[in-house]
Amino acid sequence: MMTTENSDTETPTPDSSQAADSLPSEEESEAEPRLPMTGIRILDLGTFLAGPHAASVLGEFGAEVLKIEHPIAGDPMRRFGTPTKRHDATLAWLSEARNRKSVTVDLRQAEGVQLFLKLIAKSDVLIENFRPGTMEEWGLGWDVLSATNPRLIFLRVSGYGQTGPYRRRSGFAHIAHAFGGLSYLAGFPGETPVVPGTVPLGDYFSSLYGAIGIMMALRQREKTGRGQIIDVGIYESVFRQLDEIAASYGLFGKVREREGSGSFVAVPHGHFRTQDDKWIAIACTTDKMFERLAEAMERPELASSTLYGQQRKRLAARNEVNQIVIEWVGSLPRADVLERCLNCEVPVGKLNSIADIFEDEHFQARGNLVTLEEPGLGEVVIPGVVPRLSATPGRIHNLGPALGNATYEIMRELLDLSPDDIKRLRQRKII
């Protein structure tokens, strides 16, 4: 497994808005290359994943991420997923709250709001994912935030977006998958729609759109000196992934239905069980690819013009073609099927479990599994950095932090509070 460096990235200067636009010093250039987001300070006020994952991505490329949490409860993500010996950290928290410093502030107290606004004045980006109107109820609407820092970029992620008749409804990835049209497509024909994977895809989708929005807003800020709001509805991020489904219904009134492991545009295109009770995926989206599969099967006549050599004929005989492939794949061990298909350049791949992934040489070679040492737990393996930059590759320097691990540091060094002030705030449970 690949192990990242465990050294911190450069800490932004207190005036991070100016630092974001400055050039690297000669000393920095001679040492480790300055990461693309170095000098950007992000306040992550969100909970769970939708929105906060954007901070994780940008933090891997140099942004300083301050996780703002309630002094007692912290982010509920700390208790979501598989527990560990760390009472305040599940495996999900350790993996997804990477590259952060935890700062505790109670925004339900007036003095906590004032501390938060001081942080806003010294930051570049704020991320939140509460139900629309919550920030305003805390006295932290856009009017207040932008008056405090006109350069602030404000990512707001919610189930249904900041506008529209459903804006105040609760929203989670599972609901977004359903409302956005993805869950309707997941499963086998005529059966109950299934959850499209056991992971919150909508949260990741919306966070990636949020990260793109942040980078575009930073680019615009270079021109105008002004920040702006980025409004992402989780269901919108899901809906945006559904290829031609809208155009097909709009033009032809066609409602795409569940197709199991297959595809309405190609045959054979699905999952097939091997003789040794394992699974592979085959995708023959063109006539040429099917011709190669017929060669791998040692049945070249299947790709003739009189049988299934043309896509339209294969689609018309979907069940027949699939049955031929099912029987062939089922007659051989997975290793043999893979070898024959790969030799003939057929698009094929294993259906990997996480155990398969840990053993796969390609995951190892690409550094997709990263190991970090966590005190009290030992080695923790998490997904690596995506995307891969050749000159300034991203880094992971810490797993999800302990609650409030950087509160004193930030209050003392960034906000210039005295030790006595910090002690008083702690006693009043404001931090």
SVG drawing of the C-alpha trace seen along z (x, -y; Angstrom):
<svg xmlns="http://www.w3.org/2000/svg" viewBox="-45 -45 61 70">
<polyline fill="none" stroke="black" stroke-width="0.4" points="0.0,0.0 1.1,-3.5 1.9,-5.7 1.6,-9.5 3.9,-12.0 2.7,-12.9 3.9,-16.5 1.6,-19.5 1.1,-21.8 2.0,-25.5 -0.2,-27.4 -1.9,-30.5 -1.1,-33.9 -3.8,-35.6 -4.7,-37.8 -5.5,-34.8 -7.4,-36.8 -4.2,-38.5 -2.1,-35.3 -4.4,-33.5 -3.3,-35.9 0.4,-36.1 3.2,-34.3 5.3,-31.7 8.5,-32.9 11.9,-31.9 12.4,-29.8 9.1,-27.9 9.9,-27.3 13.2,-25.7 11.6,-23.4 8.4,-21.4 6.1,-22.8 3.4,-25.1 0.0,-23.3 -2.7,-25.0 -5.0,-25.8 -2.3,-27.0 -3.2,-30.3 -7.0,-29.6 -8.7,-29.2 -12.0,-27.3 -14.4,-27.2 -16.3,-23.9 -19.5,-24.5 -21.4,-21.6 -22.2,-18.1 -21.9,-14.7 -20.7,-14.7 -22.7,-16.9 -20.6,-20.1 -17.8,-19.1 -16.4,-16.6 -15.7,-19.7 -13.4,-20.9 -11.7,-17.5 -10.9,-17.7 -9.6,-21.2 -7.7,-20.5 -5.8,-17.7 -4.4,-20.4 -3.3,-22.9 -6.3,-24.7 -6.4,-25.1 -9.6,-23.6 -11.0,-24.6 -13.8,-22.3 -16.3,-24.4 -18.1,-22.2 -20.3,-22.5 -18.2,-22.3 -20.0,-19.4 -21.7,-17.4 -19.4,-18.0 -20.2,-16.9 -22.7,-13.9 -20.4,-12.3 -18.2,-11.5 -20.8,-8.9 -21.7,-7.7 -20.3,-4.4 -18.0,-1.8 -16.9,-2.8 -13.2,-2.8 -11.3,-3.0 -11.4,-6.7 -14.7,-7.7 -15.1,-10.7 -14.2,-9.1 -15.8,-6.4 -13.9,-5.0 -16.1,-7.3 -15.0,-10.3 -11.3,-9.4 -11.5,-8.9 -13.8,-11.7 -12.7,-14.5 -9.1,-14.2 -6.8,-17.3 -8.8,-19.4 -8.3,-21.2 -11.2,-21.1 -12.4,-24.4 -15.3,-24.4 -17.7,-27.4 -21.3,-27.5 -23.2,-29.5 -26.3,-29.5 -24.7,-32.0 -24.2,-35.6 -20.5,-35.6 -20.0,-32.5 -21.5,-34.2 -19.1,-37.2 -16.1,-34.8 -17.3,-33.1 -17.6,-36.4 -14.0,-37.2 -13.1,-33.9 -15.1,-34.9 -13.1,-38.1 -9.9,-36.1 -11.2,-33.3 -11.9,-32.8 -14.6,-30.2 -17.5,-29.1 -19.3,-25.8 -22.6,-24.9 -25.4,-22.4 -28.1,-23.2 -31.8,-23.5 -32.2,-26.8 -32.9,-29.6 -30.9,-28.2 -27.9,-30.4 -30.2,-33.4 -31.9,-32.4 -28.4,-32.4 -27.9,-36.0 -25.4,-34.7 -27.2,-35.4 -25.4,-36.5 -26.0,-40.2 -24.0,-39.8 -21.3,-37.5 -20.6,-39.6 -20.6,-42.8 -18.0,-41.2 -15.9,-39.9 -16.9,-41.1 -14.4,-38.6 -16.1,-35.6 -17.2,-32.7 -20.2,-30.9 -21.0,-27.3 -24.6,-26.3 -25.6,-22.7 -29.1,-21.5 -31.5,-18.8 -33.5,-21.0 -31.5,-24.2 -32.0,-27.6 -35.1,-28.5 -38.3,-26.8 -41.3,-25.3 -39.4,-22.4 -36.5,-24.5 -37.3,-23.9 -37.7,-20.1 -35.0,-17.9 -32.7,-16.4 -30.3,-13.5 -28.5,-11.6 -31.0,-8.7 -33.9,-11.1 -32.0,-12.9 -31.4,-9.6 -35.1,-9.1 -36.3,-12.6 -33.5,-13.2 -34.5,-10.1 -31.6,-7.8 -33.3,-5.3 -36.1,-4.7 -33.5,-3.3 -31.8,-1.0 -32.9,2.6 -34.5,5.3 -37.5,4.8 -40.8,5.0 -39.1,5.3 -38.7,2.8 -36.3,0.0 -33.1,0.5 -30.7,-1.9 -28.0,-2.7 -25.1,-1.4 -24.8,-1.5 -22.9,-4.9 -24.3,-8.4 -23.5,-9.2 -25.6,-12.4 -23.5,-13.8 -20.3,-13.2 -21.8,-14.5 -23.0,-17.7 -19.7,-18.2 -17.7,-17.8 -20.0,-20.4 -19.4,-22.6 -15.7,-22.3 -15.9,-23.2 -18.1,-26.2 -15.6,-27.3 -12.7,-27.3 -14.7,-29.2 -15.8,-31.7 -12.2,-32.1 -11.2,-32.8 -14.0,-35.4 -12.8,-37.0 -9.4,-37.6 -11.2,-39.8 -13.7,-41.6 -12.4,-41.3 -15.9,-40.1 -17.2,-36.8 -20.5,-35.2 -22.9,-32.4 -22.8,-28.9 -26.2,-27.2 -26.2,-23.4 -29.2,-21.1 -28.3,-17.5 -31.1,-16.2 -29.8,-18.5 -26.3,-16.9 -28.0,-13.5 -30.2,-14.5 -27.3,-16.0 -25.7,-12.5 -28.6,-10.9 -27.3,-11.3 -30.0,-11.6 -33.0,-10.7 -34.5,-14.2 -34.0,-14.7 -35.6,-11.3 -38.7,-12.0 -39.0,-15.6 -38.8,-14.6 -40.4,-11.1 -42.2,-10.8 -40.1,-7.7 -39.7,-6.8 -36.6,-4.8 -37.3,-1.8 -35.1,0.4 -32.9,2.8 -31.0,4.7 -27.3,5.1 -28.0,4.4 -28.3,1.4 -31.0,0.3 -28.3,-0.9 -26.1,2.2 -26.0,6.0 -24.2,7.8 -23.6,5.2 -23.9,6.4 -22.7,8.6 -22.1,12.4 -21.3,15.1 -18.3,17.3 -17.8,21.0 -16.0,20.4 -19.0,18.3 -17.4,14.9 -18.6,12.1 -17.3,10.0 -18.6,7.0 -18.7,7.0 -19.5,4.0 -19.9,4.4 -21.2,1.0 -20.2,1.4 -20.3,4.0 -16.5,4.2 -16.5,4.9 -19.0,7.7 -16.9,9.1 -14.0,9.3 -16.1,11.0 -17.2,13.6 -13.6,14.2 -12.8,14.7 -15.7,17.1 -14.3,19.0 -17.6,18.5 -16.9,15.9 -20.1,16.7 -22.1,14.9 -20.8,11.6 -21.9,12.3 -24.5,10.1 -26.9,13.0 -26.8,13.4 -25.9,10.7 -23.2,8.7 -25.3,5.5 -26.4,3.6 -30.0,3.4 -30.1,7.2 -28.5,7.8 -31.0,5.4 -33.9,7.2 -32.6,10.5 -31.4,9.3 -32.4,12.4 -30.8,14.8 -27.5,12.9 -27.3,12.6 -28.1,16.3 -25.2,17.2 -22.8,15.0 -24.2,16.3 -23.5,19.9 -20.0,19.2 -18.9,17.2 -20.5,19.7 -18.4,22.5 -15.1,21.0 -13.3,19.7 -13.0,16.0 -9.3,15.9 -9.8,17.7 -12.7,15.5 -10.6,12.4 -7.6,13.7 -9.5,14.6 -11.4,11.3 -8.3,9.2 -6.4,11.0 -9.1,10.1 -9.4,6.5 -12.9,7.0 -13.9,4.4 -14.1,6.6 -13.4,6.2 -13.8,7.9 -16.7,7.0 -14.4,6.2 -15.3,6.5 -13.2,4.3 -11.2,7.5 -10.4,7.8 -9.5,4.1 -6.9,4.5 -5.2,7.3 -5.4,5.7 -2.0,4.7 -3.5,1.7 -4.9,0.1 -1.6,0.6 0.4,-0.8 -1.8,-3.9 -1.7,-4.7 -5.4,-4.4 -5.0,-3.0 -3.3,-5.3 -2.1,-4.2 -1.8,-6.7 -0.8,-5.9 -3.4,-6.9 -2.4,-6.9 -4.3,-4.2 -5.6,-2.6 -2.5,-1.7 -2.6,-1.8 -5.8,-3.1 -6.3,-2.7 -8.3,-5.3 -8.9,-6.1 -6.2,-8.2 -6.2,-11.6 -8.1,-12.3 -7.4,-13.8 -3.7,-13.2 -1.6,-16.4 1.8,-15.8 3.5,-18.9 1.6,-19.5 0.0,-16.2 -2.4,-16.4 -1.5,-15.2 -3.2,-13.7 -1.5,-14.8 -4.0,-13.8 -7.1,-11.7 -10.3,-13.2 -9.2,-15.3 -10.1,-15.0 -12.9,-17.4 -11.5,-20.9 -7.9,-19.8 -7.1,-23.3 -9.4,-25.5 -6.7,-27.0 -4.3,-27.4 -6.8,-29.3 -8.2,-31.5 -4.7,-32.4 -2.8,-32.7 -5.5,-33.7 -7.9,-35.7 -5.2,-37.0 -7.2,-36.1 -5.4,-36.0 -5.1,-32.7 -7.5,-34.2 -10.1,-35.0 -9.9,-31.5 -10.2,-30.0 -13.3,-32.1 -14.9,-31.1 -14.2,-27.4 -15.8,-27.8 -18.9,-29.3 -19.0,-26.5 -18.8,-29.0 -15.8,-27.2"/>
</svg>
